[in-house]
């Protein structure tokens, strides 16, 4: 796919010169030298012809016969079948005899099938002639990113190996230095030993420390030699790993360069495609503008034609109103025009004197339409007023009935709460005058005589007021209920009964919140998670006393 075709060797040499300037050594495309012809080879006798599967030559649409002939000469595309399924490819090529003139076949996955062997493709994507160039670019960019990641990792590993090699070289140098010192010390001790051996009368008691020191030095020399051998082996191992990493780095570098070189033609092709798309968009926009202009012109002419036809039909209709049958006249158009002008002048004179007919008719229709609209609005408003009156009457009746029921409920609750203390009472509602009278009499049932609230004691009045407030709460829908200093004038019996009643009411209405303010102690209340007592600190009386003394 990357090869070039030349007609003769002179052109081939010229192309080689061009490639030497554009391509690096060793990576130049192949050049095929073959005489150019304007006609395609006649391969009917040696080409494969299968009823189900096409050959490569049949599948390709090649405009240039030189390219087609080159592929026939170099690859024999007329003898290669294209079979999508590998199972069908094995059936066609390997079961019995392959088709006539068929040398090999390729599957959709890129597998190569011969009559006696099968080669699987290692790649899962097409390198050339991809239908989606952008997808191919994304794939190459992903592969490039992966190779760069591997390169970075290998560079990090190589840096680590270099650091280890430096450390090992330092250790090796130290080992060499220790070895030199040990050898120097060994030579000195050997010389001293030789001198001592040459002495005629050695003292045994003087040689014993030297022999011990010599043994110690020999053991140190052996230990240094062992460390030296271990360091040398480690250095050889690290050197071998370094060479392997260097070789792997070169391979990855070559693969990276190969991918970059393969991406260059695709990038150039993408650039050419972008330019072609830009030119096509420009041409498309230009011709769409021209088409739009012509369409608008045609639409304008059609509208003008329709207007003229409507004017003609209107003129014919007006003429038909005057004379239903079209008359053939022998008068000239000039005389008809003069007659029309005279009649128009006469009509204009009459309109100036009496007003324009169309204006009068239009004013009449507008006045009639306004009258009809106002009449409809008046009827609608009257019906709406009647409906509102009915609704208001109904609401007033329902309100009076509800007010009566609320009054009865309030009286009932007031009587029932007074009866808990043995009191009797009466409530009289005067809705007309917006007045309320309450009479309470403490006593034994029917023996008690009703009296006004003002004749009661402070505790009895407070208890009656609590009963009245609770009865009002029973008929009022409010989420919060508050009562302040209700038991100031009550004795202990009334206070306990009142508190029990309020707690009972509060317990039966848990969806509401009750707030009671009292200066009395609430320690006698039962312990309940529904009751919360907030006690305020006693006021500081010292400041008020000082202020009074001053």
C-alpha positions in Angstrom: 0.0 0.0 0.0 3.0 2.4 0.5 4.8 1.4 -2.7 5.4 3.6 -5.7 5.1 2.6 -9.4 7.6 3.8 -12.1 7.5 3.4 -15.8 11.3 3.0 -16.2 14.5 2.9 -14.2 15.3 6.5 -15.0 12.2 7.6 -13.2 13.1 5.1 -10.4 16.5 6.8 -9.9 14.9 10.2 -9.9 12.3 9.0 -7.3 15.2 7.6 -5.2 16.8 11.0 -5.1 13.6 12.6 -3.9 13.2 9.9 -1.3 16.7 10.4 0.0 15.8 14.0 0.9 12.4 13.2 2.5 12.8 9.8 4.2 15.5 8.6 6.7 17.8 5.8 5.5 16.4 2.3 5.8 12.7 3.4 5.8 12.1 4.3 2.2 9.0 2.9 0.5 9.3 0.2 -2.1 9.5 1.3 -5.8 8.1 -1.1 -8.4 9.3 -0.6 -12.0 6.9 -1.7 -14.7 5.9 -0.3 -18.0 2.7 1.8 -17.8 -0.3 0.7 -19.9 -3.8 2.2 -20.4 -5.6 -1.1 -20.4 -6.2 -3.7 -17.6 -4.7 -7.2 -18.0 -6.9 -9.9 -19.4 -7.0 -12.3 -16.5 -10.2 -14.1 -17.4 -8.4 -17.4 -17.9 -6.4 -17.4 -14.7 -8.8 -15.5 -12.3 -10.9 -17.3 -9.7 -14.7 -17.0 -10.3 -16.8 -18.2 -7.3 -20.6 -17.9 -7.3 -20.8 -16.8 -3.6 -17.6 -15.0 -2.8 -15.8 -12.3 -4.8 -12.1 -12.0 -5.5 -10.0 -9.1 -4.3 -9.9 -7.8 -7.9 -13.7 -8.0 -8.1 -14.2 -6.3 -4.7 -11.8 -3.3 -5.4 -12.9 -0.4 -7.6 -9.6 0.8 -9.1 -9.7 3.6 -11.6 -6.0 3.6 -12.6 -5.2 0.4 -14.7 -1.5 0.8 -13.8 -2.3 0.3 -10.1 -4.6 -2.7 -10.9 -1.9 -4.3 -13.1 0.7 -3.7 -10.4 -1.4 -5.5 -7.8 -2.0 -8.3 -10.2 1.7 -8.8 -10.9 2.9 -8.3 -7.3 0.1 -10.0 -5.3 -2.1 -11.9 -7.7 -5.3 -10.3 -6.4 -7.3 -12.1 -9.1 -6.6 -15.5 -7.4 -7.5 -14.4 -3.8 -11.1 -14.9 -2.5 -12.7 -12.8 0.2 -14.8 -14.9 2.7 -16.2 -13.2 5.8 -16.7 -16.2 8.0 -13.7 -18.4 9.0 -15.9 -21.5 9.0 -17.0 -20.9 5.4 -13.4 -20.2 4.5 -12.2 -23.6 5.9 -15.1 -25.3 4.1 -14.3 -23.7 0.8 -10.5 -24.0 0.9 -9.8 -27.1 3.0 -12.7 -29.5 2.4 -11.8 -31.3 -0.8 -10.5 -29.3 -3.7 -10.3 -25.4 -3.6 -12.1 -23.4 -6.3 -10.4 -23.3 -9.7 -7.5 -20.7 -10.0 -7.9 -19.9 -6.2 -4.5 -19.7 -4.6 -5.6 -18.4 -1.1 -8.4 -16.7 0.7 -8.8 -14.0 3.4 -11.5 -13.7 6.2 -13.0 -10.7 7.7 -10.7 -11.0 10.7 -7.6 -11.0 8.4 -6.9 -14.7 8.6 -5.1 -16.2 5.7 -6.4 -19.6 4.4 -4.7 -22.0 2.0 -5.9 -25.4 0.8 -3.7 -27.2 3.4 -3.0 -24.6 6.1 -4.5 -21.8 8.1 -2.8 -18.6 9.4 -4.5 -16.4 12.0 -4.0 -12.7 12.0 -2.3 -11.1 15.0 -3.8 -7.7 14.4 -7.4 -6.8 15.2 -7.6 -3.5 13.2 -6.9 -2.6 9.6 -3.8 -0.5 9.1 -4.9 1.0 5.8 -8.1 1.9 3.9 -10.0 2.4 7.1 -13.5 3.7 6.6 -13.3 5.8 9.9 -10.2 7.9 9.8 -11.0 9.7 13.1 -11.4 6.4 14.8 -8.1 5.2 13.4 -6.4 8.5 14.6 -7.9 8.0 18.1 -6.7 4.4 18.1 -3.2 5.5 17.1 -3.2 8.3 19.7 -4.2 5.7 22.3 -1.4 3.4 21.2 1.0 6.3 21.2 -0.1 7.3 24.7 0.4 3.6 25.8 3.9 3.5 24.3 4.8 6.7 25.9 3.6 5.4 29.3 5.7 2.2 28.7 8.6 4.4 27.7 8.3 6.5 30.9 8.1 3.4 33.0 11.2 1.9 31.3 13.0 5.2 31.7 12.2 5.2 35.4 13.3 1.6 35.7 16.5 2.4 33.8 17.1 5.4 36.1 16.6 3.1 39.1 19.0 0.6 37.5 21.6 3.4 36.9 21.2 4.5 40.5 21.7 0.9 41.7 24.7 0.5 39.4 26.2 3.7 40.9 25.7 2.4 44.4 27.2 -1.0 43.4 30.2 0.8 41.8 30.7 2.7 45.0 30.5 -0.6 47.0 32.8 -2.2 44.5 35.3 0.7 44.8 35.1 0.4 48.6 35.7 -3.3 48.3 38.7 -2.7 46.1 40.1 -0.2 48.6 39.5 -2.7 51.4 41.2 -5.4 49.4 44.2 -3.1 48.6 44.5 -2.2 52.3 44.2 -5.9 53.3 46.8 -6.9 50.7 49.1 -4.1 51.8 48.7 -5.1 55.4 49.2 -8.8 54.4 52.5 -7.8 52.6 53.7 -5.9 55.7 52.8 -8.8 58.0 54.5 -11.2 55.6 57.6 -9.1 55.5 57.6 -8.9 59.3 57.1 -12.6 59.5 60.0 -13.2 57.2 62.2 -11.0 59.3 61.2 -12.7 62.4 61.8 -16.1 60.9 65.3 -15.0 59.9 66.1 -14.2 63.6 68.3 -16.9 65.1 66.7 -17.0 68.5 63.0 -16.2 68.3 61.2 -15.8 71.6 58.1 -18.0 71.7 56.3 -15.8 74.1 56.8 -12.8 71.6 55.6 -14.7 68.5 52.3 -15.8 69.9 50.6 -12.4 69.7 51.9 -11.9 66.2 50.5 -15.3 65.1 47.1 -14.5 66.6 47.2 -11.1 64.8 48.2 -12.9 61.6 45.3 -15.3 61.9 42.9 -12.4 62.5 44.2 -10.6 59.4 43.9 -13.8 57.3 40.3 -14.2 58.4 39.6 -10.5 57.6 41.2 -11.0 54.2 39.0 -14.1 53.5 35.9 -12.1 54.6 36.8 -9.2 52.3 37.4 -11.7 49.4 34.0 -13.2 50.0 32.4 -9.7 50.0 34.3 -8.8 46.9 33.1 -11.9 45.1 29.5 -11.2 46.2 29.8 -7.6 45.0 31.3 -8.7 41.7 28.5 -11.2 41.1 25.9 -8.6 42.0 27.5 -6.1 39.7 27.4 -8.7 36.8 23.8 -9.4 37.5 22.9 -5.7 37.6 24.9 -5.1 34.4 23.1 -7.9 32.7 19.7 -6.4 33.8 20.9 -3.0 32.7 21.7 -4.4 29.2 18.3 -6.2 29.0 16.6 -3.0 30.0 18.6 -1.0 27.5 17.7 -3.5 24.8 14.0 -3.3 25.8 14.2 0.5 25.8 15.6 0.4 22.2 12.9 -1.9 21.1 10.2 0.3 22.6 11.9 3.3 21.0 11.9 1.7 17.6 8.2 0.7 18.1 7.4 4.2 19.1 9.2 5.6 16.0 7.4 3.0 13.8 4.0 4.1 15.1 4.9 7.7 14.7 6.0 7.1 11.1 2.8 5.1 10.4 0.7 7.9 11.8 2.3 10.5 9.6 0.5 9.3 6.3 -2.8 9.1 8.2 -2.3 12.7 9.6 -1.5 13.9 6.1 -4.6 12.1 4.7 -6.7 13.6 7.5 -5.4 17.1 6.7 -6.2 16.6 3.0 -9.6 15.3 4.0 -10.2 18.3 6.2 -9.2 20.6 3.3 -11.5 18.7 0.9 -14.3 18.9 3.4 -13.8 22.7 3.8 -13.8 23.2 0.1 -16.9 21.1 -0.2 -18.6 23.0 2.5 -17.7 26.3 0.8 -19.0 25.1 -2.6 -22.1 23.7 -0.9 -22.8 27.0 0.9 -22.2 28.9 -2.4 -24.6 26.8 -4.4 -27.1 26.7 -1.6 -27.1 30.5 -1.5 -27.7 30.6 -5.3 -30.4 28.0 -5.1 -32.1 29.9 -2.3 -31.9 33.1 -4.4 -33.5 31.3 -7.3 -36.2 29.7 -5.1 -37.0 33.1 -3.6 -37.2 34.6 -7.1 -39.5 31.8 -8.2 -41.7 32.2 -5.1 -41.9 36.0 -5.7 -42.9 35.5 -9.3 -45.5 32.9 -8.2 -46.9 35.3 -5.6 -47.1 38.1 -8.2 -48.8 35.7 -10.6 -51.3 34.7 -7.9 -52.0 38.4 -7.1 -52.6 39.2 -10.8 -54.9 36.1 -11.1 -56.8 37.2 -8.0 -57.1 40.7 -9.4 -58.3 39.3 -12.6 -60.9 37.1 -10.9 -62.0 40.1 -8.7 -62.4 42.2 -11.8 -64.3 39.4 -13.5 -66.5 39.0 -10.4 -67.2 42.7 -10.3 -68.1 42.8 -13.9 -70.3 39.7 -13.5 -72.2 41.5 -10.8 -73.0 44.3 -13.3 -73.5 42.0 -16.3 -73.6 38.2 -15.7 -73.1 37.5 -19.4 -69.9 38.7 -20.9 -70.5 41.0 -23.8 -68.5 41.3 -27.0 -68.0 45.0 -27.6 -66.7 46.7 -30.7 -65.6 49.8 -29.0 -62.0 50.5 -28.7 -60.1 50.3 -25.4 -59.4 54.0 -25.5 -63.1 54.9 -25.7 -63.8 52.4 -22.9 -61.1 53.9 -20.7 -62.6 57.4 -21.3 -66.0 56.1 -20.4 -64.7 54.5 -17.2 -62.9 57.7 -16.3 -66.0 59.7 -16.8 -68.0 57.3 -14.6 -65.3 57.3 -11.9 -65.3 61.1 -11.9 -69.0 61.1 -11.4 -68.8 58.5 -8.6 -66.1 60.6 -6.9 -68.4 63.7 -7.1 -71.2 61.8 -5.5 -68.9 60.4 -2.8 -67.6 63.9 -2.0 -71.2 65.1 -1.6 -72.7 62.2 0.4 -69.6 60.3 1.7 -68.0 57.2 0.6 -70.2 54.1 0.5 -67.6 51.7 1.9 -66.9 54.1 4.8 -70.6 54.4 5.7 -71.1 50.6 5.5 -68.0 50.0 7.5 -69.0 52.4 10.2 -72.5 50.9 10.3 -71.0 47.4 10.7 -68.6 48.6 13.4 -71.3 50.3 15.4 -73.5 47.2 15.1 -70.7 44.9 16.2 -69.9 47.2 19.2 -73.6 47.2 20.2 -73.7 43.4 20.0 -70.5 43.0 22.0 -71.8 45.4 24.7 -75.1 43.6 24.8 -73.4 40.3 25.2 -71.2 41.7 28.0 -74.2 43.1 29.8 -76.0 39.8 29.6 -72.9 38.0 30.9 -72.5 40.4 33.8 -76.1 40.1 34.7 -75.9 36.4 34.8 -72.6 36.6 36.8 -74.3 39.0 39.3 -77.2 36.6 39.7 -74.8 33.7 40.2 -72.8 35.7 42.8 -76.1 36.7 44.6 -77.1 33.0 44.8 -73.6 32.1 46.0 -73.6 34.8 48.7 -77.1 33.8 49.9 -76.0 30.2 50.1 -72.8 31.2 52.0 -74.8 33.4 54.3 -77.2 30.6 55.1 -74.4 28.1 55.6 -72.6 30.7 57.8 -75.7 31.2 60.0 -76.2 27.5 60.3 -72.5 26.9 61.1 -72.6 29.8 63.7 -75.5 28.2 65.4 -73.8 24.8 65.5 -70.6 26.4 66.9 -72.7 28.2 69.6 -74.4 24.9 70.6 -71.0 23.1 70.7 -69.5 25.9 72.8 -72.5 25.8 75.3 -72.2 22.0 75.5 -68.5 22.0 76.2 -68.9 24.9 78.7 -71.7 23.0 80.6 -69.7 19.7 80.6 -66.6 21.3 82.0 -68.5 23.2 84.7 -70.2 20.0 85.7 -66.8 18.5 86.7 -66.7 20.9 89.6 -70.4 20.7 90.3 -71.2 24.1 88.8 -74.0 25.0 86.4 -73.8 27.7 83.8 -75.5 29.3 80.9 -74.2 31.0 77.8 -76.4 33.3 75.8 -75.2 34.3 72.3 -76.7 37.4 70.7 -75.3 37.2 67.2 -77.4 40.1 66.0 -75.9 42.6 68.6 -72.6 40.7 68.7 -72.9 40.1 72.5 -72.3 37.2 74.9 -73.7 36.8 78.4 -72.4 34.1 80.8 -74.1 33.1 84.0 -72.5 30.6 86.5 -73.7 29.4 89.8 -71.6 27.1 92.0 -73.8 24.7 94.0 -75.6 21.3 94.0 -77.1 20.7 90.7 -80.7 22.0 90.4 -80.6 23.7 93.8 -78.1 26.4 92.4 -79.4 29.6 91.2 -77.7 31.2 88.2 -76.0 34.5 88.8 -73.8 36.9 87.0 -70.0 36.3 86.8 -69.3 39.5 88.8 -71.0 38.0 91.9 -68.5 35.0 92.0 -65.4 34.8 94.0 -61.9 35.1 92.5 -61.3 31.3 92.3 -64.8 30.6 91.0 -64.4 33.3 88.4 -61.0 32.0 87.3 -62.3 28.4 87.1 -65.3 29.6 85.0 -62.9 31.6 82.8 -60.8 28.4 82.2 -63.9 26.5 81.3 -64.9 29.2 78.9 -61.5 29.3 77.3 -61.4 25.5 76.9 -64.9 25.6 75.3 -63.7 28.2 72.9 -60.6 26.1 72.1 -62.9 23.2 71.3 -64.6 25.1 68.5 -61.6 27.0 67.2 -59.1 25.4 64.8 -55.7 26.7 65.8 -52.4 24.8 66.1 -51.2 26.8 69.1 -53.1 27.4 72.4 -51.7 29.7 75.1 -53.1 30.7 78.5 -51.5 33.1 81.0 -51.9 33.2 84.8 -55.2 31.2 84.7 -54.8 30.0 88.4 -53.8 33.2 90.2 -57.1 33.5 92.2 -57.9 29.8 92.4 -57.7 27.7 95.5 -56.0 24.3 95.4 -59.1 22.3 94.5 -60.1 24.6 91.6 -56.4 24.7 90.4 -56.1 20.9 90.4 -59.4 20.4 88.6 -58.6 23.1 86.1 -55.1 21.7 85.5 -56.5 18.2 85.1 -59.0 19.4 82.6 -56.4 21.3 80.5 -54.0 18.3 80.6 -56.8 16.0 79.5 -57.7 18.3 76.6 -54.1 18.6 75.6 -53.6 14.8 75.8 -56.6 14.3 73.5 -55.2 16.8 70.9 -51.6 15.8 70.4 -51.4 17.5 67.1 -51.7 20.9 68.8 -49.3 22.7 71.2 -50.5 24.1 74.5 -48.6 26.8 76.4 -49.6 27.6 80.1 -48.0 30.4 82.0 -48.4 30.4 85.8 -46.5 31.7 88.8 -47.5 28.6 90.8 -45.4 25.5 91.3 -46.0 22.7 88.9 -44.2 19.9 90.8 -47.5 18.1 91.3 -47.9 17.4 87.6 -47.5 13.8 86.5 -44.2 12.7 84.8 -45.0 12.4 81.1 -42.8 12.7 77.9 -45.6 14.9 76.4 -45.2 17.5 79.2 -42.3 19.9 79.4 -41.9 22.3 82.3 -39.7 25.4 81.9 -39.0 27.2 85.2 -37.6 30.7 85.2 -35.2 31.9 87.8 -36.6 34.1 90.6 -36.0 37.8 90.0 -33.3 39.6 91.8 -35.0 41.7 94.5 -31.8 43.2 95.9 -31.5 45.8 93.1 -35.0 47.0 93.6 -34.5 47.3 97.4 -31.3 49.3 96.9 -33.1 51.5 94.4 -35.9 52.1 96.8 -33.5 53.0 99.7 -31.7 55.5 97.5 
